[in-house]
Amino acid sequence: MEKITDKQTLKMNFLEIWRGISPQDTIALLEFDKMAVIEQKLKKSCTKEYPVKRVLLLYHAYASIAYITAELKVNAKIYLDSKKENFMILSYKKNSNPDTCSIVYSNIQELCNYPFYPVPVKNIFEYMEEDKTIEGLLSFYEQHAK
């Protein structure tokens, strides 16, 4: 794996890890729990801009969205912080072009104002990668859901 200095390397490293982890580690990544093995694999490639906690959170989101878009899981709980305090539950919108998800529930009240309104997956990734998930989603809703 390469040092993570940009979003492209972040995504390429995720694919490398995703292909090489056990089913137990896949579940750990999806549940954002017991990720010592994954964390160990990541440490050498993390940087100041992309510290381990941030990368684990992003990889958790990537994995969760990958599972729902592959229809392996109906709803995915995605944590928005490493303390597992803030989260949203996403549902995949079938046959959407581009791929979209909607927020079924969030413990952040502002994200519950537009239930089932579709958000392109690329936007969700973009907001998470910029550490502006909540602000990005609210901005998206402000521009598109009115």
C-alpha positions, 0 to 999 in steps of 0.5 A: 500500500502507498502513503495516503496523500490524496483521495485517489490513493485513499480509494486504491488502498481501500480496494487493496485492503478490501480484497485481502481481509477475512470475512471477520474483518469485513464484518468488523469494518462494516460494524466499525468495531474490533478493527485491530487487524485492519488498523495494523495494516493501515498504520504504515500508509497513514499520514498527517492529512489522513490519520488512522482514525479518519481512514478507518472511518472512511473505509467503514463508510466505503464498505457500508455503501459498497454492501448496500449498493451490491444489495447485500444489506438493506440498510447500512449504519454509517458512523460519522465520527470515530466515537460512534456517537453520530450516525446515519442509516442509508438505504440504496435506491434501486435502479437509480442513475447515478447510484443514490442512497437516502437517509432512512434515519440519523441521530442528527435531527437536521439529516432527518428532515428529508427522509428518503430523498435520494443523494448520489453516492459520489456526493456522500463519498465526497462529503465524507472525504472532506470531513464535511459530511453533515454540512455537505448533506445539508447543503445538498438538501438545501440546493436540491430538495426544496 
